Amino acid sequence: MAARPEGTPVWTDAMFTDTEGAKTFYADVLGWSFGEESTEFGNYTQAYKNGKAVAAVVPPMPGGDTPPQSAWCLYLASDDVTATAGRIRAAGGTVLMEPMKVGEFGSMCLAQDPAGVVFGLWQGGVHEGFELEGESGSYVWAEVFTREPEKSDAFFTSVFGYAAKKMTDDTMDFKVFDLGAGPLLGRMRMTPEDFPPEVPSYVQVYFAVDNCDLAVTAAEALGGRKVFGPMDSPFGRFAALLDPQGAAFAVIDVRTTVGEMPPME
């Protein structure tokens, strides 16, 4: 597989205090199976769809005073995580976990933009990232949800060299970031009307499903909670959810589209 350009979404994982519960939930909602726990790397466990790696789950590191909030983390491709970490600091971001090598798999770093959006960097080794994308049960899209879009826009375009295009829609402030070969990442302004003040800025990861409504029903049956949707859009029929441990994610049926694609400028 050719190396993905810097700034391309390349992997996602989440930390759960109840990893077995998470496996049961996502196996039913997204059809995942799971590999063996990697004891050398904190019981990191990869998820698979049709035998191809699509995500991972991991328990919290021992020794913390309080369990961390479960959340999906999106990793962006980096040719050199140390160099990218330097650009993150220069652009006003914070490096939360210093660049580190993960065996022969690759190197990683965790960071936060000036508006509080947490994300990761991944410099691939033998693990290059997603083995399946855009198909049912796999990653298909992600959006930066930020309370301070001006800060996030300036940060991500500076660090990764994205071009930013704004949707011409007066009802929302939405942009897409790209590197010239099509949209890579969305950016949505969080409004007080839609997001309570205790909800921090975050990245929403979208997983493809064959039927959005059935995926929502399956999630709710296992203790998940619907935040909004299902709703139709030109991009697909989608819904935003919280899993039973509070991790936010979205499901989308990209084949069921309604309406014309909005113009971008």
N, C-alpha and C positions, 0 to 999 in steps of 0.2 A: 504494500500500500504506500502510495506517495505521501510524503509528510504534508500535513495540513498547514496552510498559511498561519502565521502568528495571529492570534485573536479569534481563530475559529473555535466554536464550541467543540470539545473533543471528548469529554467524559463527565459523568455525574455520579455522586455517591451521597449517602446520608448516614448519620449516626443515630442509633436507636438504643435505648436502655433495654428494650425487649426485642432483640434481633429475630427470635423465632416468631414472635407475633408479626413483625414486619414482613418476614418471608411468607407467612400464611396470607397476609393481606394482599401483598403485591402479586403473589402467585395466582390468587383468585381474580383480582381486578385486571391485571395486565398479562397473565399467562406466563409468568416467569418461572424458571427453575433455578436452582442455586448450586454452586459448586461447593467444594470443601472449604472450611475455614482455614485461612492462612495464619497459623499460630505465630509464625515469625514476624508477621506484620499486624499484630493486635487483633487477630481473628477476623481480618478483612475478608469478606465473602462476596464473590462476584455473582451477579444475576445474569441469566442467559434467556434468550428467546430463540427458539429453533436452533439451539446449539451455539449461538453467537453472543458474545459478551455485550451487554447493554447498560449495565449499571453495577453498583455494589452497595452493600450495607456493612456497617461496622459498629461494634459496641463502644461506649465511651472508654477513654483511657482511664485506668485505675488511679485513685488518689485525689480526684476532684472533690471539692466540698459539696457541690450541688450538681445533680445531673444536668447536662446541657440540654437546651431546647432542640428537639429533633428538627432538622431542616435539610432539604436537598441543596447540595453545593454543585454549581456548574464550574467546570474547569475549562479554561481557554488555552489553546495551544501556544507554546513558547519555544523558540529555537534555543533559548538560553535563559533559564529561570532567574539566574543571578542578575543578568543584564536587565531583564524585564522588571524585576523587583526594584532595581535602581530607578527605572523610569516611573514606576508607581510612586516611589517616594518623591521624586522630582515634581510629579503632577499633583502632589498634595494628598496622596493616599497613604495608607498604613499597611505595613507588612505584619500580619498577625502570626504567621509561622514562617520562619526563615527558610530559604531554599534548602531542600534536603534530598539526598538520593534515596530511592526506594529500591534497594537491591539492583537487579538488572532490568527491572521493569521500567524505570525512568526516574525523573526528578520532579518534585512538586514544591509548591509554595501556596500559602493562603494569604489573602489580602482583603482590604476594604477600601472602597472609594470614599471621597470626602463627604458623601451623603449617607454613608453607613452601609452601603451594599457590599456584602461579603461574597467573594468568588475565589476560585483557585486557578493556579497555573499548572500546566502539565507539559513537561518536555519528555516525549516518548522515548523509551528504550525498546525492549522486546514487547512491551505493552504500548501500542500506539494510540489506544483510545477505543471509541465505539467500533464494534465489528458489524453492527447493524444500525441503520438510521432510517427514519421516515416510513418504516413499516410497522404494522400492528405490534404493540408491546415494546417499542423502542423510542428513543429520543427523536423528536421531530422539530422542536423550536424552543426558544426561551426568551423571556423579556425581563429587563431590568425595571422593577417597580421602585420608583424613587420619589421622595417628598421634595427633593431639591434638584429638579431636572437640569438646571443650568450647570450645577456642579458636576453631576454625573456625565452630562454631554461633553463638557470640556475635558474631563478626566479620561473617559474611554477613547475619545478621538485622539487625544494626545498620546496615550500609552500605546495604543494598538494601530493608530493611523487610519481609523475608520473614517469613511465619509458618512454623514448623517443626512437623512432625508425625512421631512416632516409630512405626515398625513394631512391632507387638506380637509379637515373635519373640525368644525367649530365646537363640537360637543366634547372633544377630548384632545389632550396634548400627547400625541404618540409619534415616535420617530423610529426609523430602522437604521441600523448600522451595517455597512457593507465594506468590502475590500475590492469592489469592482466587478465581482463575478456573481452578484445576487445577494439578497438580504441574508445576514448571519445572525442578527440579534435585534430584538425590539427594545424600546424604552418607553415606559408609560409613566405619566405623572400620577402620583397618588393624591387623591383629593380627600379633604376632611369628611365629605359627605359619604364617601365609599369605604374609607379605611379609618377605623378607630385610632386614636393617638397612640395606643400601646402597640400597634402593629408597626414594626420597623421597616425600613426600606429593605428590599430583598430581590432575589432572582426567582422568577416563576419558571419552572421547567415543565414543558409540555411533552406528554407521551402519546403516541398515536394509538388509536383503538379502532376496531371495526364498527362499533356502535357506541356512541357516546352515552346514550340513555341507559343501555345495559351496563356499561362500566360504572355509571353513577349508582345504579341500583345495587350492584355488587359491592361497591365501596360502602354504601350506607348499611347494607346488611351485615357488614363486618365491623361496624362501629365508626366508619368514616363520616365526615360531615360535608355537605354541599355548601359552598360559599356563594356561588352564583351559577346560573345555567341549569340545564343545558340550554344553549342558545345558538341560533344560526348566524352565520357570517359569511362573507365572501371567501374567508380562509378555511372554513369548515365549521362543523357543529361541535361546540366545545363546552366544557364546564370546569370551574375551579373547585378544588376539594381540599380538605384537611384529612390526613389519615388518622387512625385512632391515637397516635402518639403526637399529633399536632403538626406534622410536617406538611407544608403546603405544596401542592402540585396541580397540574391540570391535565385533562384528557381531551383529545380532539380527533374527530373523524374528518380527515382532510379531504375525503372523497365526496362528502355531502356539503356542498357549498350553496349559498343563497346570496344573490345580489352581485353587483359589479365590484371589481377591485377598486378601492378608492385611489385617486391620484396622489402621487407623492411629489414633493418639490424640495 
